[in-house]
Every structure is written in C-alpha cells, then in structure tokens.
C-alpha cells in the first residue's frame, strides 16, 4: 500500500541521512516491495529504484545495484515518453549519478562513470549541468585504460558540447580538443587527428597566458602525427618549438624537456639531418645521465639512438665511445639487479 511504502521510504531516508546505510537499505528494500503492488510504472517505483540503487552504490555494492539501475533506466525512458515522470525524480537521479562518480573506484570506475553519464543524458540531455565534467572524466578513464576506441564517441560528444555551450574557459576546451586529437591519432585517423590538434594549439595560443606544458604536449602530438604522415620537414618545426618552450619554462637540463627532445631528435634523423640529430641525442644522454635513477628506463634507448645517429653522421669515433657507455650502463644495471636480489634473499 502507499501508506506502507511512504513509511518505509521515510524511515530509509532518515537512516541514510544518519549514514546508517545498511539499515537504510533494509527499509528501502521493503519500500521497493510495496512499490511493486502500487504499480511497476508508478513514481513510487521510480523513487524506490533510485533510492535503493543509491544506498547500494554508496556501500560499494555495485553488482547488487546493477539490476535496479537497469530497471530504472527503462522506467525513466518509458515515463518520459508518457510524460508521467515526477520532477522530484530528476533530483534523485542526479544524486545517484553523482554517487556513481564519487564511489566508483578501481575496476568499477569506468562503468560507474558510464552509468552516471547515461542517467544524466537520459534525464536532461545536453542541458544536464554536470554532463561535460562527467564526459571529461569518462574519456580520461578510457584513455588511461587504453580503451581508445571506446573513448572516441564520448570525446566527440564532449567537444561538440563545448562548442554548443560556447564554453569560455579556453584551456579546458583546448584540452578536450587535444584529447580528441590524441584519440584519433591513436586510432590512426591522422587527418582528423591533425585537424583537432591544430585547433587545440590555436586555442592555447589565444589564451591570455598560454600554458607551457599543454602547448608543448600539443606540439609534440602534432609532430608525431606529421611523422606518421611522412611529412618529416613539417614535423620538425613543432617538435623544435615544443623543446624551446620547455627549455624556457623549466631549463635545458630539466626532466620535463625529455619528451620534446626525444621527439625532436627522432624527427631530425628521419629528415636525414643526422648531425643535428646526433647533437640532440648527445644533450638527451647528458641530461639522463645527470639524473641517475630517475630516467634509467629511458637511457638505454637514448644511447642506442645516439649510436645510430653517430654512425649515420659518419662519426665512427663517437659511435665507439657510445658503445663503451652502453657496456658500462649495462654492467651497472646488472650489478644493481644482483645487489637487489641479494638484499631480498638475506
């Protein structure tokens, strides 16, 4: 009955406010059972589904929340078509979406963010107040998990939403466009990737204070895109500009300059400017060797590239010297590995 439903629902809310979630769950389950007798398409059913799913999500019981979430999605869709959806449900659903974003961690992060997006999109579409933030987090989670193809439609939607809403915070919008360019690049859609990356670069350039790291990353991305399009001459300029920006901002020997220097050295080699490439790899190796431990993982590749650059620049003497450095570093790493094992087995 409605009276019983109201009583159980009210008790559940009191327990939830007091953060007695297990007790709230118990009352919400009873309210849900009563809502079934009221009507499977009633607003009471909608509220019970939202509240029960919410209290389960807050407790981290995502698997238990899932059937209620799925049923809620279908019910909201139906009630929107029938125009029988209570305005109060909008508030409760937004609370559930926010809880999915807040409490979904680890393996549940992406599914939680997807659920939040689906709820917000279903209720308010592009007008949902936190949709852009939700999309931004979701795209980032997909990219971090290397699920690039799945990120693409959400990233595209975000950029279109930025344009539609005429967002004024240029660095953030440029970052969204940059990310879409990165996704298209990772999917080998180089024409689209170049277009988005150039748009982001132009937007960063129009900022009152252009962000150094973001601009440099954008230039490196553009250089890599042009590299894959075999435009080595065109790829050289953005790589050089990225390195100059980072050197001015952080200093020539800063670790932050490593990605830009690696990119520029590689492009020079591909453009058959072997002597210049060799000089950049020399600087890279000097930087990495000056920061022992922090960049050991990058040093072997840098030394190998330096040796090849020396050979192509017809500098056999320097190539032999680099060979000795490679042997010394290899010996050092073996000793460190042996020392580490000895420590473990003591």
C-alpha positions as CSV (number, residue, x, y, z in Angstrom):
1,X,0.0,0.0,0.0
2,X,1.0,3.6,-0.4
3,X,0.9,4.2,3.3
4,X,3.4,1.4,4.0
5,X,5.6,2.5,1.1
6,X,5.7,6.0,2.5
7,X,6.5,4.8,6.0
8,X,9.4,2.5,4.8
9,X,10.7,5.1,2.4
10,X,10.7,7.9,5.1
11,X,12.5,5.6,7.6
12,X,15.0,4.7,4.9
13,X,15.7,8.4,4.3
14,X,16.3,9.1,8.0
15,X,18.7,6.2,8.2
16,X,20.5,7.3,5.0
17,X,20.9,10.9,6.3
18,X,22.4,9.4,9.5
19,X,24.7,7.3,7.3
20,X,23.3,4.1,8.6
21,X,23.4,2.7,5.1
22,X,22.7,-1.0,5.9
23,X,19.6,-0.1,7.9
24,X,18.5,2.3,5.1
25,X,19.0,-0.4,2.6
26,X,16.7,-2.7,4.6
27,X,13.9,-0.1,4.7
28,X,14.3,0.8,1.0
29,X,14.0,-2.9,0.1
30,X,10.7,-3.0,2.0
31,X,9.6,0.2,0.2
32,X,10.5,-1.3,-3.1
33,X,8.4,-4.4,-2.4
34,X,5.5,-2.2,-1.6
35,X,6.0,-0.1,-4.8
36,X,5.5,-3.3,-6.8
37,X,2.0,-3.6,-5.5
38,X,1.4,0.1,-6.2
39,X,2.4,-0.2,-9.9
40,X,5.6,-1.1,-11.8
41,X,5.4,2.2,-13.7
42,X,4.5,4.4,-10.7
43,X,6.5,7.3,-9.4
44,X,6.8,5.3,-6.2
45,X,8.6,2.6,-8.1
46,X,10.9,5.1,-9.7
47,X,11.8,6.6,-6.4
48,X,12.4,3.2,-4.8
49,X,14.6,2.2,-7.6
50,X,16.7,5.4,-7.3
51,X,17.0,5.3,-3.5
52,X,17.8,1.6,-3.3
53,X,20.4,1.8,-6.1
54,X,21.9,4.9,-4.4
55,X,22.3,3.3,-1.0
56,X,23.9,0.2,-2.6
57,X,26.3,2.3,-4.6
58,X,27.4,4.2,-1.5
59,X,28.2,0.9,0.2
60,X,30.2,-0.2,-2.9
61,X,27.6,-3.0,-3.7
62,X,27.7,-2.3,-7.4
63,X,26.7,-5.7,-8.5
64,X,23.6,-5.6,-6.3
65,X,22.8,-2.1,-7.5
66,X,23.0,-3.1,-11.2
67,X,19.6,-4.7,-11.7
68,X,17.9,-1.7,-10.0
69,X,19.9,0.7,-12.2
70,X,18.9,-1.2,-15.4
71,X,15.3,-1.3,-14.4
72,X,15.4,2.4,-13.5
73,X,16.8,3.3,-17.0
74,X,13.9,1.5,-18.7
75,X,11.3,3.1,-16.4
76,X,12.6,6.6,-16.9
77,X,12.7,6.2,-20.6
78,X,9.1,5.0,-20.6
79,X,7.8,7.7,-18.2
80,X,9.5,10.4,-20.2
81,X,7.6,9.2,-23.3
82,X,4.4,9.0,-21.4
83,X,5.1,12.4,-19.8
84,X,4.3,11.0,-16.3
85,X,7.8,11.5,-14.8
86,X,7.8,13.4,-11.5
87,X,10.0,16.5,-11.3
88,X,11.4,15.2,-7.9
89,X,12.8,12.1,-9.7
90,X,15.2,14.5,-11.6
91,X,16.8,15.5,-8.3
92,X,17.1,11.9,-7.0
93,X,18.5,10.7,-10.3
94,X,21.2,13.4,-10.3
95,X,22.1,12.4,-6.8
96,X,22.5,8.8,-8.0
97,X,24.6,9.9,-10.9
98,X,26.9,11.9,-8.6
99,X,27.3,8.9,-6.3
100,X,28.3,6.7,-9.2
101,X,31.0,9.2,-10.0
102,X,32.1,9.6,-6.4
103,X,32.1,6.0,-5.2
104,X,33.1,4.0,-8.3
105,X,36.8,3.2,-7.9
106,X,39.3,0.8,-9.4
107,X,37.7,-1.8,-11.7
108,X,34.3,0.0,-11.2
109,X,35.5,3.5,-12.3
110,X,34.6,3.3,-16.0
111,X,31.2,1.5,-15.5
112,X,30.3,4.0,-12.8
113,X,31.1,7.0,-14.9
114,X,29.2,5.4,-17.8
115,X,26.2,4.9,-15.6
116,X,26.3,8.5,-14.4
117,X,26.5,9.7,-18.0
118,X,23.6,7.6,-19.1
119,X,21.4,8.8,-16.3
120,X,22.2,12.5,-16.9
121,X,21.9,12.2,-20.6
122,X,18.6,10.4,-20.3
123,X,17.1,12.9,-17.9
124,X,18.4,16.2,-19.4
125,X,20.5,15.5,-22.5
126,X,22.9,18.3,-23.3
127,X,21.3,20.5,-20.6
128,X,22.4,18.3,-17.8
129,X,24.6,20.6,-15.5
130,X,27.4,18.2,-14.9
131,X,27.5,16.3,-18.2
132,X,30.7,17.9,-19.5
133,X,32.6,17.1,-16.3
134,X,31.2,13.6,-16.4
135,X,32.3,13.1,-20.1
136,X,35.7,14.6,-19.3
137,X,36.3,12.1,-16.5
138,X,35.0,9.2,-18.6
139,X,37.2,10.0,-21.6
140,X,40.2,10.3,-19.3
141,X,39.4,6.9,-17.7
142,X,39.0,5.2,-21.0
143,X,42.3,6.6,-22.3
144,X,44.1,5.7,-19.1
145,X,42.8,2.1,-19.5
146,X,44.0,2.1,-23.2
147,X,40.4,1.6,-24.3
148,X,40.8,4.2,-27.1
149,X,38.1,3.2,-29.5
150,X,35.5,3.3,-26.7
151,X,36.7,6.8,-25.7
152,X,36.1,8.2,-29.2
153,X,32.3,8.7,-29.2
154,X,32.4,10.2,-25.7
155,X,35.2,12.6,-26.6
156,X,33.4,13.6,-29.8
157,X,30.3,14.3,-27.8
158,X,32.3,16.4,-25.3
159,X,33.9,18.6,-28.0
160,X,30.5,19.2,-29.7
161,X,29.0,20.0,-26.3
162,X,31.8,22.5,-25.6
163,X,31.1,24.2,-28.9
164,X,27.3,24.2,-28.4
165,X,27.6,25.8,-24.9
166,X,30.3,28.2,-26.1
167,X,32.4,27.4,-23.0
168,X,34.6,30.3,-22.2
169,X,37.4,28.6,-20.3
170,X,39.8,28.2,-23.2
171,X,42.5,25.9,-21.6
172,X,39.9,23.4,-20.6
173,X,38.2,23.4,-24.0
174,X,41.5,23.2,-25.8
175,X,42.4,20.2,-23.6
176,X,39.2,18.5,-24.7
177,X,40.0,19.1,-28.3
178,X,43.6,18.0,-27.8
179,X,42.4,14.8,-26.2
180,X,40.1,14.1,-29.2
181,X,43.1,14.6,-31.4
182,X,45.1,12.2,-29.3
183,X,42.4,9.6,-29.6
184,X,42.1,10.0,-33.4
185,X,45.9,9.7,-33.6
186,X,45.9,6.5,-31.5
187,X,43.3,5.2,-33.9
188,X,45.5,6.0,-36.9
189,X,43.0,8.6,-38.1
190,X,45.8,11.1,-38.9
191,X,43.8,13.6,-40.9
192,X,41.2,14.1,-38.2
193,X,44.0,14.0,-35.5
194,X,45.9,16.8,-37.2
195,X,42.8,19.0,-37.6
196,X,41.9,18.7,-33.9
197,X,45.4,19.1,-32.7
198,X,45.9,22.3,-34.7
199,X,42.6,23.6,-33.3
200,X,43.7,22.9,-29.8
201,X,47.1,24.6,-30.5
202,X,45.4,27.7,-31.8
203,X,43.2,27.9,-28.8
204,X,46.1,27.5,-26.4
205,X,47.8,30.3,-28.3
206,X,44.9,32.6,-27.8
207,X,44.9,32.2,-24.0
208,X,46.0,35.3,-22.1
209,X,48.8,33.2,-20.6
210,X,49.4,30.1,-22.8
211,X,50.0,27.0,-20.7
212,X,53.6,25.8,-21.3
213,X,53.2,22.1,-20.7
214,X,49.9,21.8,-22.5
215,X,51.2,23.7,-25.5
216,X,54.3,21.7,-25.7
217,X,52.4,18.4,-25.5
218,X,50.1,19.7,-28.3
219,X,53.2,20.5,-30.5
220,X,54.7,17.1,-29.8
221,X,51.4,15.4,-30.8
222,X,51.3,17.4,-34.0
223,X,54.9,16.5,-34.7
224,X,54.1,12.8,-34.2
225,X,51.1,13.0,-36.4
226,X,53.0,14.6,-39.2
227,X,55.8,12.0,-38.8
228,X,53.3,9.2,-39.4
229,X,52.1,11.1,-42.5
230,X,55.7,11.0,-43.6
231,X,56.0,14.8,-43.5
232,X,59.3,14.9,-41.7
233,X,60.1,18.5,-42.7
234,X,56.7,19.7,-41.4
235,X,57.1,17.6,-38.2
236,X,60.4,19.3,-37.4
237,X,59.1,22.8,-36.6
238,X,56.5,21.9,-33.9
239,X,59.0,19.5,-32.2
240,X,61.6,22.3,-32.1
241,X,59.0,24.7,-30.7
242,X,58.0,22.3,-28.0
243,X,61.6,21.9,-26.9
244,X,62.1,25.6,-26.9
245,X,59.0,26.2,-24.8
246,X,60.0,23.6,-22.2
247,X,63.6,24.8,-22.0
248,X,62.5,28.4,-21.4
249,X,60.0,27.3,-18.8
250,X,62.0,24.6,-17.0
251,X,65.6,25.0,-18.0
252,X,67.7,23.0,-20.5
253,X,68.6,20.2,-18.1
254,X,65.1,19.7,-16.7
255,X,63.5,16.3,-16.9
256,X,60.3,17.9,-18.3
257,X,62.2,18.6,-21.6
258,X,62.9,14.9,-22.2
259,X,59.7,14.1,-24.3
260,X,60.2,17.1,-26.5
261,X,63.9,16.4,-27.0
262,X,63.3,12.8,-27.8
263,X,60.7,13.8,-30.4
264,X,62.9,16.5,-32.0
265,X,66.0,14.2,-32.2
266,X,64.0,11.5,-33.9
267,X,62.4,13.8,-36.4
268,X,65.8,15.3,-37.3
269,X,67.1,11.8,-38.0
270,X,64.1,10.9,-40.1
271,X,64.6,14.2,-42.0
272,X,68.2,13.0,-42.7
273,X,69.7,15.8,-40.6
274,X,72.0,13.3,-38.9
275,X,74.5,15.7,-37.3
276,X,71.8,17.8,-35.7
277,X,70.0,14.7,-34.6
278,X,73.3,13.4,-33.1
279,X,73.7,16.7,-31.1
280,X,70.1,16.4,-29.7
281,X,70.7,12.8,-28.6
282,X,74.0,13.9,-27.0
283,X,72.1,16.5,-25.0
284,X,69.4,13.9,-24.2
285,X,72.0,11.4,-22.9
286,X,73.8,14.0,-20.9
287,X,70.5,15.0,-19.3
288,X,69.5,11.5,-18.5
289,X,73.0,10.6,-17.1
290,X,72.9,13.7,-14.9
291,X,69.7,12.4,-13.2
292,X,70.7,8.8,-12.1
293,X,67.8,6.6,-11.2
294,X,65.0,8.9,-12.3
295,X,65.4,8.2,-16.0
296,X,67.3,4.9,-16.1
297,X,64.4,3.3,-18.0
298,X,64.9,5.8,-20.9
299,X,68.7,5.8,-21.0
300,X,69.3,2.5,-22.9
301,X,67.1,3.6,-25.8
302,X,68.7,7.1,-25.8
303,X,72.2,5.6,-26.0
304,X,71.2,3.2,-28.8
305,X,69.7,6.1,-30.8
306,X,72.8,8.2,-30.2
307,X,75.0,5.4,-31.5
308,X,72.9,5.1,-34.7
309,X,72.9,8.9,-35.2
310,X,76.7,8.9,-34.8
311,X,77.0,6.2,-37.4
312,X,74.7,8.0,-39.9
313,X,76.6,11.2,-39.2
314,X,79.8,9.4,-40.2
315,X,81.3,9.9,-36.7
316,X,82.7,6.4,-36.1
317,X,84.9,7.6,-33.2
318,X,82.0,8.9,-31.2
319,X,80.0,5.7,-32.0
320,X,82.7,3.6,-30.4
321,X,82.7,5.9,-27.3
322,X,78.9,5.4,-27.1
323,X,79.4,1.7,-27.3
324,X,81.6,1.9,-24.2
325,X,78.9,3.9,-22.4
326,X,76.3,1.3,-23.4
327,X,78.5,-1.5,-22.0
328,X,79.2,0.5,-18.7
329,X,75.5,1.2,-18.2
330,X,74.6,-2.5,-18.9
331,X,77.2,-3.7,-16.4
332,X,75.9,-1.2,-13.8
333,X,72.3,-2.3,-14.2
334,X,73.3,-6.0,-13.8
335,X,75.2,-5.2,-10.6
336,X,72.2,-3.2,-9.3
337,X,69.9,-6.1,-10.2
338,X,72.2,-8.7,-8.5
339,X,72.5,-6.4,-5.4
340,X,68.7,-6.1,-5.2
341,X,68.2,-9.8,-5.3
342,X,70.9,-10.4,-2.7
343,X,69.1,-7.9,-0.4
344,X,65.8,-9.7,-0.9
345,X,67.2,-13.2,-0.1
346,X,69.1,-12.1,3.1
